[in-house]
Amino acid sequence: MKVGIIGTGAIGSILAEKLSLAGHQVKVTNTRNIEELTKIATSLGAAPATLQDVVKDVDVITFAIPFKAYNHLPENFLQDVSKDVLIIDTSNYYPQRDGKLAGLEDKTESEYISETLGRPIVKAFSNILDYTLKHKGKAAWQEGRLAIPIAGDNEGHKKIAAELVNETGFEAVDGGSLAESWRQEPGTPAYCSELSAAELKQALAAAEKGKAPAIRDYFMDKISGFKKMPSYEALLAFYRSAHAGHVKDV
């Protein structure tokens, strides 16, 4: 497939590299100048593209940008993109980073993004640490495979997203509709806990609506006092403690 990826941060760059290795034609864009973008794209096995060109003639568009950045995209950005194109949202909302955004009180993060883009989307690759995505993938026949949830309202698009999840080394678990995607948002048991498919299904079912934001905000307040980000091991321990029903300091 032809894949356009917007953003070459931690998640975007890993997805670009993995999907390129899987045989897909990948092009990427970011906010760097063309020389820097070209170097980054080449290192990932992808082609550089402008923001306008990265969404042209593709089967999949993946947004790997901060949540607040959606509001700075050009107006009617996707108006010429076919409705058949799968649009994946990998973002998560952190008020401390993104600022307080009106309109999130009565909808999920991905419903908000879908309305902002004016297009149906699938939420995927949003509940996984970048280290996990890069280093913990396994082939379908290997034991101990971890899982990633996908949520959306278009079953055909979810099927394609599941195939991409599989190609990156993880098992896709149906996370329900976009209205149910809160079950994989920051602070929930399913978020960044490195779970098997069976464990992930249990975690999604165990999520309590309205409880996650307090855990999310506690965590962000905690790490904001550090001079550098906690290690992968510390982050994983935190999220696993949330999965167990309590918050553990990092």
C-alpha positions in Angstrom: 0.0 0.0 0.0 0.9 3.6 -0.3 1.2 5.3 3.1 1.6 9.0 4.0 2.8 9.8 7.5 2.5 13.3 8.9 5.1 13.7 11.7 8.4 12.0 12.2 8.6 12.1 16.0 9.0 8.9 18.0 5.9 7.1 16.8 5.8 8.5 13.2 9.4 7.6 12.5 9.1 4.0 13.9 6.0 3.4 11.8 7.6 4.8 8.7 10.6 2.5 9.1 8.6 -0.6 10.0 6.0 -0.2 7.2 8.8 0.6 4.7 10.5 -2.7 5.7 7.2 -4.5 5.3 7.1 -3.4 1.6 4.8 -0.4 1.7 5.6 2.7 -0.3 5.9 5.3 2.5 6.3 9.1 2.3 6.7 11.4 5.3 6.5 15.0 6.1 7.3 17.2 9.1 7.9 20.9 9.9 11.7 20.8 9.1 13.2 22.3 6.0 13.4 20.1 2.9 17.1 19.2 3.5 16.5 17.9 7.0 13.3 16.2 6.0 15.1 14.4 3.1 17.8 13.1 5.5 15.2 11.8 7.9 13.0 10.2 5.2 16.0 8.5 3.7 17.1 7.1 7.0 13.6 5.6 7.4 13.4 4.1 4.0 10.7 6.6 3.0 10.4 9.5 0.6 10.1 13.1 1.7 7.0 15.0 0.9 5.4 18.4 1.5 2.3 18.6 3.7 0.1 19.0 0.7 1.8 16.1 -1.2 1.9 13.6 1.6 -1.8 13.0 1.4 -2.0 12.6 -2.4 -2.2 9.3 -4.1 -2.1 7.2 -0.9 -4.2 4.4 0.6 -3.5 5.3 4.2 -2.8 8.6 6.0 -1.3 8.4 9.5 -1.2 11.4 11.7 1.6 11.2 14.2 1.5 14.7 15.6 0.8 16.3 19.0 -2.9 16.6 19.7 -2.9 20.4 19.6 -1.3 20.4 16.2 -4.5 19.3 14.5 -5.9 22.7 15.0 -3.1 24.3 13.0 -3.6 22.2 9.9 -4.7 24.1 6.7 -8.5 24.5 6.4 -10.1 21.8 4.4 -6.8 19.9 4.4 -8.3 16.6 3.3 -11.0 17.8 1.0 -9.5 16.2 -2.1 -8.7 12.9 -0.4 -10.9 10.0 -1.4 -13.3 8.7 1.3 -11.7 5.3 0.7 -8.4 6.4 2.2 -7.9 5.1 5.8 -7.0 7.9 8.2 -5.2 6.8 11.4 -4.9 9.0 14.5 -2.1 8.1 16.9 -2.4 11.1 19.2 -3.3 11.6 22.8 -4.5 14.6 24.7 -2.4 16.0 27.5 -3.8 19.4 28.8 -0.5 20.3 30.4 1.2 20.0 27.0 -1.7 20.8 24.6 -3.5 23.5 26.6 -7.1 23.3 27.7 -9.2 22.7 24.5 -12.9 23.3 24.5 -15.1 20.6 23.1 -13.6 17.6 24.8 -16.1 17.5 27.7 -18.6 15.3 26.0 -16.7 13.4 23.4 -13.6 11.2 23.1 -10.3 12.5 21.9 -10.7 10.7 18.5 -14.2 12.0 18.0 -12.8 15.5 18.6 -10.1 14.8 16.0 -12.5 13.3 13.5 -14.7 16.4 13.8 -11.6 18.7 13.4 -10.5 16.8 10.2 -14.1 16.4 9.0 -13.4 12.8 8.2 -13.9 9.3 9.8 -10.7 8.1 11.5 -9.4 5.0 13.2 -7.5 5.4 16.5 -4.5 3.1 16.5 -0.8 3.1 17.8 -1.9 5.5 20.5 -1.5 3.4 23.6 2.1 2.1 23.1 5.4 3.4 24.3 7.8 4.2 21.5 10.4 1.7 22.9 7.7 -1.0 22.9 6.7 -0.2 19.3 10.3 -0.3 18.1 11.7 -3.2 20.0 8.9 -5.5 21.3 7.2 -6.5 18.0 7.0 -10.3 17.2 5.9 -12.4 14.3 2.4 -13.8 14.5 3.7 -17.3 15.2 5.9 -16.2 18.1 4.7 -16.6 21.7 4.4 -13.6 24.0 3.1 -11.3 21.3 1.8 -7.9 22.6 -1.5 -6.3 21.4 -2.6 -2.9 20.2 -6.3 -1.7 20.2 -7.9 -0.1 17.3 -11.2 1.9 17.4 -13.3 3.3 14.7 -16.7 3.3 13.0 -15.7 2.0 9.6 -15.2 -1.8 9.7 -13.3 -1.9 6.4 -10.9 0.8 7.6 -10.4 -1.1 10.9 -9.6 -4.2 9.0 -6.8 -2.4 7.1 -5.5 -0.8 10.3 -5.4 -4.3 11.9 -3.3 -5.5 9.0 -0.8 -2.7 9.6 -0.7 -3.4 13.3 0.1 -7.0 12.5 2.9 -6.0 10.1 4.5 -3.9 12.8 4.7 -7.0 15.1 1.6 -6.7 17.2 -1.8 -8.3 17.5 -4.8 -6.0 16.8 -7.6 -6.0 19.3 -11.0 -4.4 18.4 -11.4 -1.4 20.7 -15.0 -0.7 19.5 -16.3 2.5 18.0 -14.8 5.9 18.2 -17.3 6.6 21.0 -15.7 3.8 23.0 -12.1 4.8 22.2 -11.8 6.5 25.7 -11.1 3.0 26.9 -7.5 3.3 25.4 -6.8 6.9 26.3 -4.1 8.0 28.8 -4.7 6.9 32.3 -6.7 3.8 31.4 -5.6 0.2 32.2 -5.0 -0.4 28.4 -2.6 2.5 28.0 1.0 1.7 27.5 0.9 -1.4 29.7 2.3 -4.0 27.3 -0.5 -6.5 27.3 -1.3 -9.7 25.4 -4.5 -9.8 23.4 -6.4 -11.5 26.1 -5.1 -9.1 28.8 -5.9 -6.1 26.6 -9.5 -7.2 26.1 -9.9 -7.4 29.8 -8.2 -4.0 30.3 -10.5 -2.3 27.8 -13.5 -3.8 29.5 -12.3 -2.8 33.0 -11.8 0.9 32.1 -14.0 3.2 34.2 -15.3 6.2 32.4 -14.2 9.5 33.9 -11.4 8.0 36.0 -8.5 8.2 33.5 -8.0 12.0 33.3 -7.0 12.2 37.0 -4.4 9.5 36.5 -3.2 11.1 33.3 -2.8 14.5 34.9 -1.1 13.1 38.0 1.5 11.4 35.8 2.2 14.5 33.8 2.5 16.6 36.9 4.9 14.0 38.3 7.3 13.9 35.3 7.2 17.6 34.7 9.5 18.0 37.7 12.2 15.8 36.3 15.1 17.2 34.3 14.8 14.3 31.8 12.1 11.8 31.0 11.9 8.6 33.1 13.3 5.5 31.6 11.3 3.1 29.6 11.3 0.7 32.6 9.9 3.4 34.9 7.3 4.5 32.5 6.1 0.9 32.0 6.0 0.3 35.7 3.8 3.4 36.1 1.3 2.3 33.5 1.2 -1.2 34.8 0.4 0.1 38.3 -2.5 2.0 36.8 -3.6 -1.2 35.1 -3.5 -2.9 38.6 -5.8 -0.2 39.9 -3.5 2.1 41.7 -0.9 4.8 40.8 2.8 4.1 41.5 5.3 6.8 41.6 8.0 6.9 38.9 
